[in-house]
């Protein structure tokens, strides 16, 4: 008997690779698996060690038992791309979904996609985190163009990226068949825990209030601005501390110099290591505010974690952040500079602003559905 169950392949990071992209792709696969057969096609080599900025590309978490994961792609080996492409051209999946977040992967994904398209059956779409990368290089445009040329459609997770697709690549089919859908909630980190229990595990004082900076530390995320702003803010807000939770993806010295030159070292808690999925709930359960002081951005997975745990946010007025985080409702929006962040911190902690935003989050977060994300990918892919 022929199995007519649709087959979807999601191309991008997944176990044993770590980080938000892998977490997202695995959660998306779980949602699709309610109705379809799903394969996660991931990397045997994602980045050469020379190019990887962190300590490790791999997680210590166990492999998800309910997911089919094919560890096959070598991002720098063209012969491997041909082999992978031929394998999946023969398998004839109904839909291939590429997770596209940086131009480095344009040649790899582009070759694989072109070969698969040779079966005249499989549809190719992309989830685009960024089209114009945060840190630009000379090869960005040609690599992205090469990848996009053979796609049947795309879903952008911010209106900024949707506009970029249409503006910078108007001649591609994907520019005519692209839609917007916000980043769904990261709802796979469990529920909130008590602040007392989380503080015990994190060696923090449960009697204090906390601002949280969470995620990989890169220049465009503005941690240096947040540190300088917090140092000014802390002088008149003596019961509030700052937690920095995440691994440095660049030189740590400029950040540590800011901390060490201040008189607030004891109130800045540096948990600057990779935070495994099992530890995420603790950080979002102890904090009163999640700060995203980005210098430029399209959208952020950290916002969707904060939404899930119903933690108010402070964001800067850049990129697509405020699309999903209305000022005074889900977040406090401030100017993208040190003085703007300082003013924002002072304002959001005044009166009942934190309490009001917290009361609004349960209703606002209902719009970020994994079911609707799978529906729009199916629509853009037009494979049924």
C-alpha positions as CSV (number, residue, x, y, z in Angstrom):
1,X,0.0,0.0,0.0
2,X,1.4,3.4,-1.0
3,X,1.8,5.9,1.8
4,X,0.1,9.1,0.7
5,X,0.9,11.1,3.8
6,X,2.5,14.4,2.8
7,X,6.3,14.6,3.5
8,X,7.8,17.8,4.7
9,X,11.6,18.4,5.1
10,X,12.8,21.2,7.3
11,X,16.4,22.2,6.4
12,X,18.5,24.0,9.1
13,X,19.9,23.5,12.6
14,X,18.5,20.8,14.8
15,X,19.8,18.3,17.3
16,X,22.7,17.8,18.0
17,X,23.2,21.4,17.2
18,X,22.2,23.9,19.9
19,X,20.6,27.4,20.0
20,X,17.4,29.1,19.2
21,X,17.3,28.1,15.5
22,X,17.5,24.4,16.4
23,X,14.8,24.9,19.1
24,X,12.5,26.6,16.6
25,X,13.0,24.0,13.9
26,X,12.3,21.2,16.3
27,X,9.1,22.8,17.6
28,X,7.9,23.5,14.0
29,X,8.5,19.8,13.2
30,X,6.4,18.8,16.1
31,X,3.6,20.9,15.0
32,X,3.7,19.7,11.4
33,X,3.9,16.1,12.6
34,X,0.3,16.3,13.8
35,X,-0.8,15.9,10.1
36,X,2.3,15.1,8.0
37,X,5.5,13.1,7.9
38,X,8.5,15.3,8.8
39,X,12.2,15.0,8.4
40,X,14.7,17.5,10.0
41,X,17.7,17.8,7.6
42,X,20.5,19.3,9.6
43,X,24.3,19.7,9.4
44,X,27.1,17.3,10.0
45,X,29.2,20.5,9.8
46,X,27.4,23.8,10.3
47,X,30.4,26.2,10.7
48,X,34.1,25.4,10.4
49,X,35.6,25.8,13.9
50,X,37.6,28.8,12.7
51,X,34.4,30.7,11.9
52,X,32.3,29.7,14.9
53,X,32.4,32.4,17.6
54,X,31.2,30.4,20.6
55,X,32.5,27.6,22.8
56,X,30.6,24.8,21.2
57,X,28.1,24.2,18.4
58,X,26.6,21.2,20.1
59,X,24.1,20.5,22.9
60,X,24.4,18.1,25.8
61,X,20.6,17.6,25.7
62,X,19.3,14.2,24.6
63,X,18.0,13.7,21.1
64,X,14.2,14.4,20.8
65,X,12.7,10.9,20.7
66,X,9.8,11.8,18.5
67,X,11.6,13.5,15.6
68,X,13.3,12.1,12.5
69,X,16.7,13.9,12.1
70,X,19.0,13.4,9.1
71,X,22.5,14.7,10.0
72,X,23.8,15.1,6.5
73,X,24.8,18.6,5.3
74,X,28.4,19.8,5.2
75,X,28.1,23.6,4.7
76,X,31.5,23.9,3.0
77,X,31.7,20.8,0.8
78,X,30.1,21.2,-2.6
79,X,30.3,17.4,-3.3
80,X,28.3,16.8,-0.2
81,X,25.7,19.3,-1.4
82,X,25.3,17.4,-4.6
83,X,24.9,14.1,-2.7
84,X,22.3,15.5,-0.4
85,X,20.4,17.1,-3.3
86,X,20.3,13.9,-5.3
87,X,19.1,11.9,-2.2
88,X,16.2,14.2,-1.6
89,X,15.4,14.7,-5.3
90,X,14.8,10.9,-5.4
91,X,12.8,10.9,-2.1
92,X,10.4,13.5,-3.6
93,X,9.2,15.2,-0.5
94,X,6.2,17.4,-1.0
95,X,7.7,20.5,0.6
96,X,11.2,21.6,1.5
97,X,11.4,24.4,4.1
98,X,14.8,26.1,4.3
99,X,15.5,28.1,7.4
100,X,17.5,31.1,6.1
101,X,19.2,33.3,8.5
102,X,22.5,34.3,7.0
103,X,24.1,34.5,3.4
104,X,26.9,32.1,4.3
105,X,24.4,29.3,3.7
106,X,23.2,30.7,0.3
107,X,25.5,28.5,-1.9
108,X,24.9,25.3,0.1
109,X,21.1,25.7,0.2
110,X,21.0,27.0,-3.3
111,X,22.8,24.0,-4.8
112,X,20.8,21.5,-2.8
113,X,17.5,23.2,-3.8
114,X,18.4,23.3,-7.5
115,X,19.1,19.6,-7.6
116,X,15.9,18.7,-5.7
117,X,13.9,20.9,-8.1
118,X,15.0,18.6,-10.9
119,X,12.3,16.1,-9.8
120,X,9.7,18.6,-11.1
121,X,7.6,17.8,-8.0
122,X,9.0,19.1,-4.7
123,X,8.1,22.7,-3.7
124,X,10.8,24.9,-2.1
125,X,10.1,27.6,0.4
126,X,12.1,29.5,3.1
127,X,11.5,30.9,6.5
128,X,13.6,34.1,6.4
129,X,14.9,35.5,9.6
130,X,17.0,38.1,7.8
131,X,17.6,39.1,4.2
132,X,19.9,41.9,5.0
133,X,22.3,40.5,7.7
134,X,23.1,42.4,10.9
135,X,26.9,42.2,10.1
136,X,27.3,42.8,6.3
137,X,29.9,41.3,4.0
138,X,30.7,41.7,0.3
139,X,29.1,38.3,-0.7
140,X,25.8,38.9,1.0
141,X,23.8,39.9,-2.1
142,X,25.0,37.4,-4.6
143,X,24.8,34.4,-2.2
144,X,21.3,35.3,-1.2
145,X,20.3,35.9,-4.8
146,X,21.6,32.5,-5.7
147,X,19.5,30.9,-3.0
148,X,16.3,32.8,-3.6
149,X,16.2,32.3,-7.4
150,X,14.8,28.7,-7.2
151,X,12.4,29.2,-4.3
152,X,8.6,28.9,-4.8
153,X,7.8,31.1,-1.9
154,X,8.9,32.5,1.5
155,X,7.5,33.4,4.9
156,X,9.1,36.4,6.6
157,X,9.0,36.7,10.4
158,X,9.0,40.5,10.3
159,X,7.5,43.1,8.0
160,X,10.9,44.6,7.6
161,X,12.3,41.3,6.1
162,X,9.2,41.1,3.9
163,X,9.9,44.6,2.6
164,X,13.5,43.7,2.0
165,X,12.5,40.6,0.0
166,X,10.4,42.7,-2.3
167,X,12.7,45.6,-2.5
168,X,16.1,43.9,-3.0
169,X,15.0,40.8,-5.0
170,X,12.1,42.0,-7.1
171,X,12.8,39.7,-10.1
172,X,12.6,36.5,-8.1
173,X,9.5,34.3,-8.0
174,X,9.8,34.4,-4.2
175,X,9.3,38.2,-4.1
176,X,5.8,37.6,-5.6
177,X,4.9,34.8,-3.3
178,X,6.0,35.9,0.1
179,X,3.9,36.5,3.2
180,X,4.4,37.7,6.8
181,X,3.9,35.6,9.9
182,X,5.4,36.6,13.3
183,X,7.7,34.3,15.1
184,X,5.5,31.9,17.1
185,X,5.9,31.5,20.9
186,X,8.7,29.5,22.3
187,X,6.4,27.4,24.4
188,X,8.7,24.4,24.8
189,X,10.7,25.6,27.8
190,X,8.1,24.5,30.3
191,X,6.1,26.6,32.7
192,X,7.2,29.3,35.1
193,X,8.7,28.1,38.4
194,X,8.7,29.9,41.7
195,X,11.1,32.8,42.0
196,X,12.5,31.4,45.2
197,X,13.3,28.0,43.6
198,X,14.8,29.7,40.5
199,X,16.9,32.1,42.7
200,X,18.3,29.1,44.6
201,X,19.4,27.4,41.5
202,X,20.9,30.6,40.1
203,X,22.5,31.8,43.3
204,X,20.5,35.0,43.4
205,X,18.7,36.9,46.1
206,X,14.9,36.4,45.9
207,X,14.3,39.7,47.7
208,X,15.7,41.7,44.8
209,X,14.1,42.7,41.4
210,X,15.9,41.8,38.2
211,X,16.4,43.0,34.6
212,X,17.4,40.2,32.3
213,X,19.5,40.4,29.1
214,X,19.3,36.9,27.5
215,X,20.9,35.3,24.5
216,X,24.1,35.2,22.5
217,X,26.1,38.4,23.0
218,X,26.9,40.1,19.7
219,X,27.6,43.7,19.0
220,X,24.3,44.5,17.3
221,X,22.4,43.4,20.4
222,X,23.5,46.5,22.4
223,X,24.6,44.9,25.7
224,X,27.3,47.6,26.0
225,X,24.6,50.3,25.9
226,X,22.5,48.4,28.4
227,X,25.4,48.1,30.8
228,X,26.1,51.8,30.6
229,X,22.4,52.6,31.0
230,X,22.0,50.3,33.9
231,X,24.9,51.8,35.8
232,X,23.2,55.2,35.6
233,X,19.8,53.8,36.4
234,X,21.1,51.8,39.4
235,X,22.1,54.8,41.4
236,X,18.5,55.7,42.0
237,X,17.0,52.2,41.9
238,X,18.8,50.4,44.7
239,X,16.6,47.3,44.7
240,X,17.0,46.3,41.1
241,X,19.9,44.2,39.6
242,X,20.9,43.2,36.1
243,X,21.4,39.6,34.9
244,X,23.4,38.9,31.7
245,X,22.6,35.4,30.6
246,X,24.3,34.1,27.5
247,X,27.5,33.2,25.8
248,X,29.9,35.8,24.3
249,X,30.0,35.5,20.5
250,X,32.8,38.1,20.4
251,X,35.5,39.6,22.5
252,X,34.2,39.9,26.1
253,X,36.8,42.6,27.1
254,X,34.9,45.7,26.1
255,X,31.9,44.6,28.1
256,X,33.8,43.5,31.2
257,X,35.7,46.8,31.1
258,X,32.4,48.7,31.4
259,X,31.4,46.6,34.4
260,X,34.7,46.7,36.1
261,X,35.0,50.5,35.7
262,X,31.7,51.0,37.5
263,X,30.6,51.0,41.1
264,X,27.9,48.5,40.4
265,X,29.8,45.2,39.9
266,X,28.0,43.4,42.7
267,X,24.6,44.2,41.0
268,X,25.5,43.0,37.5
269,X,25.3,39.2,37.5
270,X,27.3,37.7,34.6
271,X,26.1,34.3,33.7
272,X,28.0,34.4,30.4
273,X,27.8,30.8,29.4
274,X,25.5,28.9,27.1
275,X,22.1,28.5,28.7
276,X,20.6,25.0,27.9
277,X,16.9,24.6,27.3
278,X,16.5,23.1,30.7
279,X,17.7,26.3,32.4
280,X,15.6,28.9,30.4
281,X,12.6,28.8,32.7
282,X,14.7,29.8,35.8
283,X,16.0,33.0,34.2
284,X,12.6,34.1,32.9
285,X,10.9,33.2,36.2
286,X,13.2,35.4,38.4
287,X,13.2,38.6,36.2
288,X,10.7,41.5,36.3
289,X,11.8,42.8,32.9
290,X,13.6,41.5,29.8
291,X,15.8,44.1,28.1
292,X,16.5,44.0,24.4
293,X,18.6,47.1,23.7
294,X,19.3,46.2,20.1
295,X,21.2,48.6,17.8
296,X,19.5,47.0,14.8
297,X,17.1,44.1,14.5
298,X,14.4,42.4,12.4
299,X,12.7,40.2,15.0
300,X,13.8,38.3,18.1
301,X,13.2,34.9,19.4
302,X,13.9,36.3,22.9
303,X,10.7,38.3,22.7
304,X,8.7,35.1,22.1
305,X,10.3,33.4,25.1
306,X,9.4,36.5,27.2
307,X,5.8,36.4,25.8
308,X,5.5,32.7,26.8
309,X,6.6,33.4,30.4
310,X,4.6,36.6,30.4
311,X,7.5,38.9,31.3
312,X,7.3,42.6,30.3
313,X,10.0,43.8,28.0
314,X,12.1,46.9,27.2
315,X,12.9,47.2,23.5
316,X,14.6,49.8,21.3
317,X,12.8,51.4,18.4
318,X,14.7,49.5,15.6
319,X,13.7,47.1,12.9
320,X,10.6,45.0,13.4
321,X,10.7,44.7,17.2
322,X,7.9,47.0,17.9
323,X,5.6,45.3,15.4
324,X,5.0,42.5,17.9
325,X,5.5,44.5,21.1
326,X,3.1,47.5,21.3
327,X,4.4,50.2,23.6
328,X,2.8,50.2,27.0
329,X,1.0,46.9,26.3
330,X,3.7,44.2,25.8
331,X,6.8,46.3,26.2
332,X,8.3,49.7,26.8
333,X,9.8,51.2,23.6
334,X,12.8,53.5,23.9
335,X,15.3,55.2,21.8
336,X,18.2,53.1,20.6
337,X,21.1,54.8,22.5
338,X,22.4,54.9,26.1
339,X,20.3,57.8,27.2
340,X,17.2,56.4,25.6
341,X,17.6,53.1,27.4
342,X,18.3,54.8,30.7
343,X,15.2,56.9,30.3
344,X,13.2,53.8,29.3
345,X,14.3,51.9,32.4
346,X,13.4,54.7,34.7
347,X,10.0,55.1,33.0
348,X,8.9,51.5,32.8
349,X,9.7,51.0,36.5
350,X,7.6,54.0,37.5
351,X,4.1,53.5,39.0
352,X,2.2,50.4,37.9
353,X,3.7,50.2,34.3
354,X,5.3,46.8,34.9
355,X,2.2,45.4,36.6
356,X,-0.1,46.7,33.8
357,X,2.1,45.2,31.0
358,X,2.2,41.9,32.8
359,X,-1.6,41.9,33.0
360,X,-1.8,42.4,29.2
361,X,0.6,39.7,28.1
362,X,-1.7,36.6,28.5
363,X,-4.1,38.0,26.0
364,X,-1.6,39.4,23.6
365,X,0.5,36.2,23.3
366,X,-2.5,34.3,21.8
367,X,-1.7,35.7,18.3
368,X,1.6,33.8,18.0
369,X,0.4,30.3,17.0
370,X,2.5,27.4,15.6
371,X,-0.6,26.1,13.9
372,X,-1.1,29.3,11.9
373,X,2.7,29.2,11.0
374,X,2.3,25.7,9.5
375,X,-0.8,26.8,7.7
376,X,0.9,29.8,6.0
377,X,3.9,27.7,5.0
378,X,1.6,25.1,3.4
379,X,-0.2,27.9,1.6
380,X,3.0,29.6,0.3
381,X,4.3,26.1,-0.7
382,X,1.1,25.3,-2.4
383,X,1.9,21.6,-2.3
384,X,-1.5,20.2,-1.6
